[in-house]
Amino acid sequence: MNVLNESCINEKDDSRIGLSKTQLLSLCTTRFVERHTSVQCFRNLLKYVMQAPNFMTEWQSPETRKKAASLINSISQSSFIISLVALEELCSVLLPTTRTLQTSGLDVVEAMNSIVNVLESLRDMRSAEKFHKLSECISVVAELLEVTLIKPRTAMRSIYRAAAGGADVSVEDYYRINVYYPTIDNIVKDVELRFGPVHKKAATLACLVPGFMKIGTTDDEEWEHVQDAVNVYCDLLPDRLTVVKSEYRLWHHKWHAVDVADRPKTVLSALDHCYTAYPNVSLLLQLLATIPVTMAEAE
């Protein structure tokens, strides 16, 4: 299939402009960055992906002609085209965070800040206005494949699931409700599941990093944000909770006297300023720096 697809590209030299790859890439099951590359590559080569099975429908093998016709029918579905364009858009939003999570030396604070940003971006995309702008790109892809976007037959009333609208619902609204919104919801749910309450509670230790201390707040208000996370690791601390709280107050007062621009903004840089006077804060910062953000398996 890749060889035939590449031959279709070679026949049109002017179409090679802007194509960095001439072969499809498999969807990697372990590297999330390469998943985005696979989707983007398929989207760029979609025109030639459609031409390849068209050639195969003229082959002598009945089995090959049958599979080629089935592939053409699947690619020509309105739901497939809309899902592909929406997936490419969503992958582009997830890509920066994915790259961040795969960097070495990443701590949970930076990771959670990145996750919060990407969740806000995904929720912002869940609107009729955003999908309407995306529909312009969908129309271009449908025109390229010579496909007319249609919606399937819809029931006026459904007793098994929430109806997506009756026969008067437009094609754009139908796929926005039944394809676009559920895709975003599932991605948001999966991200929240991967970075759940444990990560969020651990990220509250970020208040120990001077660069994340809020200006104008008292040490007691700051301690309320940190206390739940400290309670989780209290058995590892050398002193009792009352001593830890007093030590945190001293640490808080120490950095409130320093200009914001001069405060350490990372966990490792904050550790460099922890002397013997702050053993509990030092241990908590070490825990914050070593808490795993993600897990990996051997390929």
C-alpha positions in Angstrom: 0.0 0.0 0.0 2.8 2.4 0.9 4.6 1.6 -2.4 1.5 2.3 -4.4 0.7 5.4 -2.5 4.3 6.7 -3.1 3.9 6.0 -6.9 0.7 8.1 -6.9 2.7 11.0 -5.4 5.5 10.6 -7.8 3.2 10.9 -10.8 2.3 14.5 -9.7 5.5 16.3 -9.1 3.8 19.6 -8.3 1.9 18.0 -5.5 5.1 17.0 -3.7 5.5 20.6 -2.5 5.0 20.7 1.3 5.0 16.9 1.7 7.8 15.9 4.1 6.8 12.2 4.0 5.7 10.0 1.2 4.8 6.9 3.2 2.1 6.4 5.8 3.3 5.8 9.4 1.8 3.2 11.7 0.0 4.5 14.8 2.6 4.1 17.6 1.2 2.5 20.8 3.9 3.8 23.1 5.2 7.2 21.8 2.4 9.8 22.0 4.4 12.3 20.0 4.6 9.9 17.1 0.9 9.4 17.2 0.5 13.0 16.2 3.0 12.6 13.4 1.0 9.5 12.2 -2.3 11.5 12.1 -0.7 14.5 10.5 1.0 12.3 7.8 -2.2 10.5 7.0 -4.0 13.8 6.7 -1.3 15.2 4.3 -1.4 12.1 2.2 -5.1 11.6 2.2 -5.6 12.5 -1.4 -3.1 9.9 -2.5 -4.4 7.4 0.1 -7.7 7.6 -1.8 -6.0 7.2 -5.2 -4.1 4.1 -4.3 -7.2 1.9 -3.6 -8.8 3.3 -6.8 -6.0 1.7 -8.7 -6.4 -1.5 -6.8 -10.1 -1.8 -7.8 -8.9 -2.5 -11.3 -6.7 -5.4 -10.3 -7.5 -9.0 -11.2 -7.7 -10.3 -7.7 -11.4 -10.3 -6.5 -10.3 -10.2 -2.9 -8.1 -7.2 -3.5 -10.9 -5.4 -5.4 -13.3 -6.1 -2.5 -10.9 -4.8 0.2 -10.1 -1.7 -1.9 -13.7 -0.9 -2.4 -14.4 -1.3 1.3 -11.5 1.0 2.1 -12.8 3.6 -0.3 -16.2 3.4 1.2 -14.8 3.9 4.7 -12.7 6.9 3.8 -15.6 8.5 2.0 -17.8 8.5 5.0 -18.7 11.9 6.4 -18.1 10.8 9.9 -14.6 9.6 9.0 -13.6 12.9 7.3 -14.9 15.0 10.2 -13.3 12.7 12.8 -9.9 12.9 11.0 -9.9 16.7 10.8 -11.1 17.0 14.4 -8.5 14.5 15.6 -5.7 16.4 13.8 -6.8 19.7 15.5 -7.0 18.1 18.9 -3.6 16.4 18.5 -2.1 19.8 17.7 -3.4 21.0 21.1 -2.0 18.0 22.9 1.4 18.0 21.2 3.2 20.7 23.2 2.1 19.0 26.5 3.1 15.6 25.2 6.6 16.9 24.4 6.8 18.4 27.8 5.9 15.2 29.6 8.6 13.3 27.7 11.4 15.7 28.7 14.0 14.6 31.2 14.1 16.3 34.6 10.4 17.2 34.6 8.8 17.7 38.0 5.2 17.3 38.9 4.6 21.0 39.3 5.6 21.9 35.8 3.7 18.9 34.5 0.4 19.8 36.3 0.6 23.4 35.1 0.9 22.1 31.6 -2.0 19.7 32.1 -4.2 22.5 33.5 -3.4 24.6 30.4 -4.3 21.9 28.0 -7.5 21.0 29.8 -8.6 24.7 29.6 -7.8 24.7 25.9 -9.8 21.6 25.2 -12.8 22.9 27.1 -12.5 26.2 25.2 -12.7 24.2 22.0 -16.0 22.6 22.9 -18.2 25.3 21.4 -20.3 25.7 18.3 -18.1 28.7 17.2 -14.9 26.6 17.3 -16.5 23.8 15.3 -17.9 26.2 12.8 -14.4 27.4 12.0 -13.2 23.8 11.9 -16.0 23.0 9.4 -14.3 25.2 6.8 -11.3 22.8 6.8 -13.6 19.8 6.8 -15.4 21.2 3.7 -12.0 21.5 1.9 -11.1 17.9 2.7 -14.5 16.7 1.5 -14.1 18.7 -1.7 -10.7 17.2 -2.2 -12.1 13.7 -1.9 -15.2 14.6 -4.0 -17.4 13.7 -1.1 -20.7 15.4 -0.1 -21.1 15.7 3.6 -24.3 14.1 4.7 -25.7 12.9 8.0 -27.3 9.5 8.6 -31.0 9.1 9.2 -32.0 10.4 12.6 -34.9 9.4 14.8 -37.2 12.0 16.0 -37.4 10.3 19.4 -35.0 7.9 21.1 -35.7 6.0 24.3 -32.2 4.5 24.7 -30.0 7.6 24.4 -30.3 11.4 24.2 -31.5 12.3 20.8 -29.0 14.4 18.8 -31.9 16.2 17.1 -34.6 15.5 14.6 -34.6 15.7 10.8 -34.3 19.5 10.9 -30.8 19.5 12.5 -28.1 20.6 10.0 -25.2 18.4 9.0 -22.8 20.6 11.0 -24.8 20.5 14.2 -25.3 16.8 13.9 -21.6 16.0 13.8 -20.8 18.7 16.3 -23.1 17.0 18.8 -22.4 13.3 17.9 -18.7 13.3 16.9 -16.9 16.5 17.9 -18.2 17.0 21.5 -17.9 13.3 22.5 -14.3 13.2 21.2 -13.3 16.2 23.3 -15.2 14.9 26.4 -13.4 11.5 26.1 -9.9 13.1 25.8 -10.6 15.4 28.8 -11.8 12.5 30.8 -8.8 10.4 29.9 -6.4 13.2 30.8 -8.1 13.8 34.1 -7.9 10.1 34.9 -4.2 9.9 34.1 -3.5 13.0 36.2 -5.9 12.5 39.1 -6.3 13.6 42.7 -2.9 12.1 43.8 -1.0 14.3 41.3 -3.1 17.3 42.1 -2.6 16.9 45.8 1.2 16.5 45.3 1.2 19.6 43.1 0.0 21.7 46.0 3.5 21.3 47.4 4.4 23.8 44.7 3.7 26.5 47.3 7.0 25.4 48.8 8.8 26.8 45.7 9.4 30.5 46.3 8.5 31.4 42.7 5.0 30.0 43.3 4.3 31.7 46.6 1.3 34.1 46.2 2.0 37.7 46.9 -0.2 39.3 49.6 -1.2 36.1 51.3 -0.3 35.2 54.9 1.7 32.1 55.9 -1.5 30.6 57.4 -3.3 30.9 54.1 -0.4 29.4 52.2 -0.2 26.6 54.8 -3.8 25.6 54.1 -2.9 24.8 50.5 0.1 22.7 51.5 -1.3 20.9 54.6 -3.2 18.1 52.8 -0.1 17.1 50.8 2.1 17.4 53.9 -0.3 15.0 55.8 0.3 12.4 53.1 4.0 12.4 53.7 4.1 13.2 57.4 5.4 9.8 58.3 8.6 10.5 56.2 9.3 13.8 57.9 11.8 14.0 60.8 9.6 16.3 63.0 6.0 16.5 64.0 3.4 18.5 62.1 3.5 21.5 64.4 7.2 21.8 63.9 6.8 21.5 60.1 4.2 24.2 60.2 6.5 26.6 62.1 9.4 25.7 59.8 7.2 26.5 56.8 6.3 29.9 58.3 10.0 30.8 58.6 10.5 29.6 55.0 7.5 31.7 53.9 8.8 34.9 55.6 12.3 34.4 54.2 11.1 34.6 50.6 8.5 37.3 51.0 11.3 39.7 51.7 12.9 38.8 48.4 11.8 40.4 45.1 9.6 38.1 43.0 12.0 38.2 40.0 14.8 36.9 42.2 12.9 33.9 43.7 13.7 30.4 42.6 11.0 29.1 40.2 11.9 25.4 40.1 12.1 22.7 42.7 15.8 22.0 42.1 16.8 25.7 42.4 14.7 26.0 45.6 16.6 23.0 47.1 19.9 24.9 46.6 18.6 27.5 49.2 17.5 24.9 51.8 20.0 24.9 54.6 20.1 22.8 57.8 17.5 25.2 59.3 14.8 23.8 57.0 15.1 20.0 57.1 11.4 19.3 56.6 11.0 21.7 53.8 14.1 20.3 52.1 12.7 16.7 52.4 9.3 17.9 51.0 11.0 19.6 48.0 13.0 16.4 47.4 9.7 14.4 47.3 8.2 17.0 45.0 11.2 16.7 42.6 11.1 12.9 42.6 7.4 12.1 42.4 6.9 10.4 39.0 4.8 12.4 36.6 4.1 9.5 34.2 5.0 5.9 33.9 6.7 4.0 31.1 7.1 0.5 29.9 9.9 -1.3 28.1 9.1 -1.6 24.4 
